[in-house]
Amino acid sequence: MPDISLRELNRTLLQRQLLLDRVSMPAADLVRHLIAVQGQEPNWPYVGLWARLTDFRHEDLIALLQERSVVRGTTVRRTVHLTDAQDFRWLRPTVRPMLEQTARLAYFGDVVAGLDLGAFAAAGRELLTGRTLSRRELGRALVERFPDRAPGKLNHLLGVLVPMLHDADAGRWGRWRTRYVSVSLAEEWIGAPLADSPQPETLVLRYLAAYGPATAADVQAFSGVTRLAEVIARLRPRLRVYRDETGRELFDLADAVLADPDLPAPVRFLPAFDNSLLGHRDRSRIFSDEDRARIAKEASAGVPMYLVDGFVHGRWALDGNTVRITPWHPLSPADEDAVRAEADSLFPVITPGEDGKVVIERR
């Protein structure tokens, strides 16, 4: 018999992700608990926080961004996330090797050809020291120093080489695109230096608290950082070890509690890129391989999904003031009522001040 069943993994993930019962806690504490909240599109974090908090308001997150206690920048998996400002100070140096590898991708081939990356990063730092520049302004300034290269790619390259953070307005509700983002040096925006060295042990332990039990491959899938099996081997005496239904070893904090597999799991609507869906290499604890295959060609663009009984059941989309729900599996009458009720409660978040309509697409 396995030490931990798929259903135990599911309920434990939901419990640690605060998706079983909404909780009353400051939004800043939730961001800190989750380590990083996917923020490629500015609006999605608001939906992710709403799904977990009892009394979340747009103003709560906007205030955190304005006071710089929560920051927006590139961290795990080379994508834009919201993080606690103090967590960014250790997280960005921890993912730095993975980010620097990005400069070797074919995407940057024509930009990095003949470019001294050290001199380029130093020039970018010089341009930003003591200043906040829009990406357009920064791109123009970089092209003046490094001509015959695309300003957009130069901006992107500098962002993976030099820790930068976005201005607060870049994360404001209502901005589905980030064309007009302004950036600053991370240490200046936060007002404190970043850590001198990576902290992979901190990454693993914090990850397990919010996403465990998990394998080393799971932590790597969440973060983009490699060679974490070595880190877990060092931590192993401090961890609890389980075996799942396939016989794999899963690691967890020694004092962490597994959830009751029979706990009821309410319907939840999740934003595109929510880390509860992306935070493991093996996502079967919440998202079946069959259902992942349905969106394989469009996953990079982000697909918001909803849960029934703790597992992905289908997708949803906002079409004007209408939430369109596409089930991938049959809905019982009781489940359909629950899906409609949860969708109705979403309207104050996604269409504040306006009425909305719920449409369930029939196959």
C-alpha positions as CSV (number, residue, x, y, z in Angstrom):
1,M,0.0,0.0,0.0
2,P,1.3,3.5,-0.7
3,D,2.1,5.8,2.1
4,I,0.1,8.6,0.5
5,S,-2.8,8.3,-2.0
6,L,-3.6,10.5,-4.9
7,R,-6.6,11.8,-3.1
8,E,-4.5,12.6,0.0
9,L,-2.1,14.5,-2.2
10,N,-5.0,16.4,-3.8
11,R,-6.6,17.5,-0.5
12,T,-3.2,18.3,1.0
13,L,-2.3,20.6,-1.9
14,L,-5.7,22.3,-1.7
15,Q,-5.3,22.8,2.0
16,R,-1.9,24.2,1.8
17,Q,-2.9,26.4,-1.2
18,L,-5.9,27.7,0.9
19,L,-8.3,26.4,-1.7
20,L,-10.4,24.2,0.6
21,D,-11.7,27.1,2.8
22,R,-11.2,30.7,2.2
23,V,-9.3,32.3,5.0
24,S,-9.3,35.7,6.6
25,M,-5.7,36.8,6.5
26,P,-3.8,39.8,5.0
27,A,-3.1,39.6,1.3
28,A,0.6,40.2,2.0
29,D,0.7,37.0,4.2
30,L,-0.9,35.0,1.5
31,V,1.6,36.2,-1.1
32,R,4.4,35.3,1.3
33,H,3.0,31.8,2.0
34,L,2.7,31.0,-1.8
35,I,6.3,32.3,-2.4
36,A,5.4,33.7,-5.8
37,V,2.0,34.6,-7.4
38,Q,1.9,34.3,-11.2
39,G,1.5,37.8,-12.6
40,Q,2.2,37.6,-16.3
41,E,-1.1,39.4,-16.9
42,P,-1.8,42.1,-14.3
43,N,-5.4,41.0,-13.5
44,W,-4.8,37.3,-12.8
45,P,-3.3,37.7,-9.3
46,Y,-6.5,39.4,-8.2
47,V,-8.5,36.4,-9.1
48,G,-6.0,34.1,-7.4
49,L,-6.1,36.0,-4.2
50,W,-9.9,36.2,-4.3
51,A,-10.1,32.4,-4.6
52,R,-8.3,32.1,-1.3
53,L,-9.3,35.0,0.9
54,T,-12.7,35.7,2.5
55,D,-12.6,39.5,2.2
56,F,-10.1,40.4,-0.5
57,R,-10.5,43.7,-2.3
58,H,-8.6,45.1,-5.3
59,E,-7.4,48.0,-3.1
60,D,-5.6,45.5,-0.8
61,L,-3.1,44.4,-3.5
62,I,-2.8,47.8,-5.1
63,A,-1.8,49.2,-1.7
64,L,0.9,46.5,-1.3
65,L,2.4,47.3,-4.7
66,Q,2.4,51.0,-4.0
67,E,4.1,50.7,-0.7
68,R,6.5,48.2,-2.2
69,S,6.0,45.4,0.3
70,V,4.9,43.2,-2.6
71,V,6.9,43.6,-5.8
72,R,6.5,42.5,-9.4
73,G,9.3,41.1,-11.5
74,T,10.9,38.1,-13.2
75,T,11.7,35.2,-10.8
76,V,10.6,31.5,-11.0
77,R,10.3,29.8,-14.4
78,R,11.6,33.0,-16.1
79,T,8.2,34.7,-15.8
80,V,6.7,37.6,-14.0
81,H,5.5,36.9,-10.5
82,L,4.4,38.9,-7.5
83,T,6.5,38.3,-4.4
84,D,7.0,39.6,-0.9
85,A,9.8,42.2,-1.2
86,Q,11.9,40.5,1.4
87,D,11.4,37.2,-0.3
88,F,12.6,38.7,-3.6
89,R,15.9,39.5,-2.0
90,W,16.7,35.8,-1.6
91,L,14.6,34.3,-4.4
92,R,16.0,36.3,-7.3
93,P,19.7,35.3,-6.5
94,T,18.5,31.7,-6.1
95,V,17.0,31.6,-9.6
96,R,19.8,33.7,-11.1
97,P,21.6,30.8,-12.8
98,M,18.5,29.7,-14.5
99,L,17.7,33.2,-15.7
100,E,21.2,33.8,-17.0
101,Q,20.9,30.6,-19.1
102,T,18.0,32.4,-20.8
103,A,20.5,34.6,-22.6
104,R,21.7,31.5,-24.5
105,L,18.3,30.7,-25.9
106,A,17.9,30.9,-29.7
107,Y,15.4,33.8,-29.2
108,F,18.4,36.0,-28.3
109,G,20.7,34.8,-31.0
110,D,20.8,38.0,-33.1
111,V,21.0,40.1,-30.0
112,V,23.8,38.5,-28.1
113,A,26.0,37.9,-31.2
114,G,29.2,39.9,-30.5
115,L,27.8,41.3,-27.3
116,D,29.8,41.4,-24.1
117,L,27.1,40.4,-21.6
118,G,29.0,41.7,-18.6
119,A,29.5,45.1,-20.2
120,F,25.9,45.1,-21.4
121,A,24.6,44.4,-17.9
122,A,26.9,47.1,-16.4
123,A,25.6,49.6,-19.0
124,G,22.0,48.7,-18.1
125,R,22.7,49.2,-14.4
126,E,24.2,52.6,-15.1
127,L,21.2,53.7,-17.1
128,L,18.8,52.7,-14.3
129,T,20.8,53.8,-11.3
130,G,18.8,56.4,-9.4
131,R,16.0,56.3,-12.1
132,T,12.8,54.6,-13.1
133,L,12.5,54.3,-16.9
134,S,9.7,53.1,-19.1
135,R,10.6,50.1,-21.2
136,R,10.4,52.3,-24.2
137,E,12.8,54.8,-22.8
138,L,15.2,52.0,-21.6
139,G,15.0,50.3,-25.0
140,R,16.0,53.5,-26.8
141,A,18.8,54.2,-24.4
142,L,20.2,50.6,-24.8
143,V,20.0,50.8,-28.6
144,E,22.1,54.0,-28.5
145,R,24.8,52.1,-26.8
146,F,24.3,48.8,-28.6
147,P,23.0,49.7,-32.0
148,D,21.5,47.5,-34.7
149,R,19.6,45.4,-32.2
150,A,15.9,45.2,-31.4
151,P,15.1,47.4,-28.4
152,G,12.4,44.9,-27.1
153,K,14.9,42.1,-27.0
154,L,17.5,44.3,-25.4
155,N,15.0,45.1,-22.7
156,H,14.2,41.4,-22.2
157,L,17.9,40.4,-22.1
158,L,18.7,43.1,-19.5
159,G,15.8,41.8,-17.4
160,V,17.3,38.3,-17.1
161,L,20.8,39.6,-16.4
162,V,20.0,42.5,-14.0
163,P,17.4,42.2,-11.2
164,M,14.7,44.8,-12.0
165,L,11.2,45.5,-10.7
166,H,8.1,46.9,-12.3
167,D,6.4,50.1,-11.1
168,A,3.3,49.7,-9.0
169,D,1.0,50.7,-11.8
170,A,2.1,47.7,-13.9
171,G,0.3,45.5,-11.5
172,R,-2.9,47.6,-11.2
173,W,-6.3,46.0,-11.8
174,G,-7.7,46.6,-15.3
175,R,-4.4,46.4,-17.2
176,W,-4.5,43.2,-19.2
177,R,-1.3,44.2,-21.1
178,T,2.0,45.6,-19.8
179,R,3.2,47.5,-22.8
180,Y,3.8,50.6,-20.7
181,V,5.7,49.1,-17.7
182,S,8.4,51.2,-16.1
183,V,11.3,49.5,-14.3
184,S,13.8,50.2,-11.6
185,L,16.8,48.4,-10.2
186,A,15.5,45.9,-7.7
187,E,17.7,46.9,-4.8
188,E,16.7,50.6,-5.2
189,W,13.0,49.8,-5.5
190,I,13.1,47.7,-2.3
191,G,15.6,49.9,-0.5
192,A,17.8,47.0,0.5
193,P,20.5,44.8,-1.2
194,L,19.8,41.4,-2.6
195,A,21.3,38.3,-1.0
196,D,24.9,37.6,-1.9
197,S,24.4,34.0,-2.8
198,P,21.6,31.5,-3.7
199,Q,19.5,30.0,-1.0
200,P,18.3,26.7,-2.4
201,E,17.6,25.2,1.0
202,T,15.2,28.1,1.8
203,L,13.5,27.6,-1.6
204,V,12.9,23.9,-1.0
205,L,11.6,24.3,2.6
206,R,9.3,27.2,1.7
207,Y,8.1,25.3,-1.3
208,L,7.2,22.2,0.7
209,A,5.2,24.3,3.2
210,A,2.9,25.5,0.4
211,Y,3.1,22.7,-2.3
212,G,4.4,19.5,-0.6
213,P,4.7,16.6,-0.3
214,A,6.7,16.7,-3.5
215,T,9.7,15.3,-5.5
216,A,12.9,17.2,-6.4
217,A,11.6,17.4,-9.9
218,D,8.4,19.1,-8.7
219,V,10.4,21.8,-6.9
220,Q,12.5,22.2,-10.1
221,A,9.3,22.5,-12.2
222,F,8.0,25.2,-9.9
223,S,11.2,27.3,-9.7
224,G,13.2,26.5,-12.9
225,V,16.2,25.8,-10.6
226,T,18.1,22.6,-11.4
227,R,20.1,20.2,-9.3
228,L,17.7,20.4,-6.3
229,A,18.0,16.6,-5.7
230,E,21.4,17.4,-4.2
231,V,19.8,20.0,-1.9
232,I,17.0,17.6,-0.8
233,A,19.6,14.9,-0.1
234,R,21.3,17.3,2.3
235,L,18.0,18.2,3.9
236,R,16.7,14.6,4.0
237,P,17.4,14.1,7.7
238,R,15.1,17.0,8.4
239,L,12.3,15.8,6.1
240,R,9.6,13.2,6.2
241,V,9.5,10.8,3.2
242,Y,6.5,9.2,1.7
243,R,5.9,6.9,-1.3
244,D,3.0,7.6,-3.7
245,E,0.9,5.2,-5.6
246,T,3.6,4.8,-8.3
247,G,6.3,4.2,-5.7
248,R,8.1,7.6,-6.0
249,E,9.6,9.2,-3.0
250,L,7.9,12.4,-2.0
251,F,9.4,14.8,0.6
252,D,7.7,17.0,3.1
253,L,8.4,19.1,6.2
254,A,8.8,16.9,9.3
255,D,6.0,18.6,11.1
256,A,3.6,19.1,8.2
257,V,0.2,17.4,8.4
258,L,-1.5,15.6,5.5
259,A,-5.1,16.4,4.8
260,D,-8.0,14.0,5.3
261,P,-8.7,12.5,1.8
262,D,-12.4,12.7,2.5
263,L,-12.5,16.4,3.1
264,P,-15.1,18.1,0.9
265,A,-13.6,20.4,-1.7
266,P,-15.7,23.3,-3.0
267,V,-15.8,24.6,-6.5
268,R,-13.0,27.1,-7.2
269,F,-12.3,29.3,-10.2
270,L,-8.6,29.7,-10.7
271,P,-6.8,32.3,-12.9
272,A,-4.5,31.4,-15.8
273,F,-1.1,30.3,-14.7
274,D,-2.1,29.7,-11.1
275,N,0.8,27.9,-9.4
276,S,-1.5,25.3,-7.8
277,L,-1.8,24.1,-11.4
278,L,1.8,24.7,-12.5
279,G,3.7,24.1,-9.3
280,H,4.6,20.4,-9.9
281,R,6.2,18.4,-12.7
282,D,3.6,15.7,-12.0
283,R,0.4,17.6,-11.9
284,S,-1.9,14.6,-11.6
285,R,-2.7,15.5,-8.0
286,I,-5.0,18.3,-9.4
287,F,-4.9,18.1,-13.2
288,S,-5.1,14.9,-15.2
289,D,-2.9,14.2,-18.1
290,E,-5.9,13.7,-20.3
291,D,-7.2,17.2,-19.5
292,R,-3.8,18.8,-19.8
293,A,-3.7,17.4,-23.4
294,R,-6.8,19.4,-24.2
295,I,-5.0,22.7,-23.9
296,A,-1.4,21.6,-24.8
297,K,-1.3,24.0,-27.8
298,E,-2.5,27.0,-26.0
299,A,-1.2,26.6,-22.5
300,S,1.6,29.1,-23.0
301,A,-1.1,31.8,-23.4
302,G,-2.7,30.8,-20.1
303,V,-6.0,29.1,-19.6
304,P,-8.2,29.9,-16.6
305,M,-9.7,26.7,-15.1
306,Y,-12.1,25.7,-12.4
307,L,-12.1,22.8,-9.9
308,V,-14.9,20.4,-9.0
309,D,-14.2,18.0,-6.1
310,G,-10.7,19.3,-6.0
311,F,-9.6,18.5,-9.5
312,V,-9.6,20.5,-12.8
313,H,-13.0,20.0,-14.3
314,G,-13.0,22.5,-17.2
315,R,-12.1,26.0,-18.3
316,W,-13.7,29.4,-18.1
317,A,-13.3,32.7,-19.9
318,L,-14.5,36.2,-19.5
319,D,-16.4,37.4,-22.6
320,G,-17.4,41.0,-21.9
321,N,-19.6,40.7,-18.8
322,T,-20.2,37.0,-19.4
323,V,-18.4,34.1,-17.7
324,R,-18.3,31.3,-20.2
325,I,-17.7,27.9,-18.7
326,T,-16.7,24.9,-20.7
327,P,-17.0,21.6,-18.8
328,W,-14.7,18.8,-19.8
329,H,-16.7,16.2,-17.8
330,P,-20.4,15.8,-16.9
331,L,-21.8,18.1,-14.3
332,S,-24.3,16.7,-11.8
333,P,-27.2,19.1,-11.0
334,A,-25.7,19.8,-7.6
335,D,-22.3,20.5,-9.1
336,E,-23.8,22.7,-11.8
337,D,-25.5,24.8,-9.1
338,A,-22.2,25.1,-7.2
339,V,-20.4,26.1,-10.4
340,R,-22.9,28.8,-11.2
341,A,-22.9,30.1,-7.6
342,E,-19.1,30.4,-7.5
343,A,-19.1,32.1,-10.9
344,D,-21.7,34.6,-9.6
345,S,-19.5,35.4,-6.7
346,L,-16.6,36.1,-9.1
347,F,-18.4,39.1,-10.8
348,P,-17.5,41.7,-8.1
349,V,-13.9,40.9,-8.8
350,I,-13.7,40.7,-12.6
351,T,-16.5,43.2,-13.5
352,P,-16.7,45.4,-10.4
353,G,-19.8,47.5,-10.3
354,E,-21.5,45.7,-13.2
355,D,-23.9,42.8,-13.5
356,G,-22.7,39.6,-15.1
357,K,-24.0,36.5,-16.8
358,V,-23.0,32.9,-16.5
359,V,-23.2,30.6,-19.5
360,I,-22.3,26.9,-19.4
361,E,-21.4,25.7,-22.8
362,R,-23.0,22.4,-23.7
363,R,-21.1,19.9,-25.8
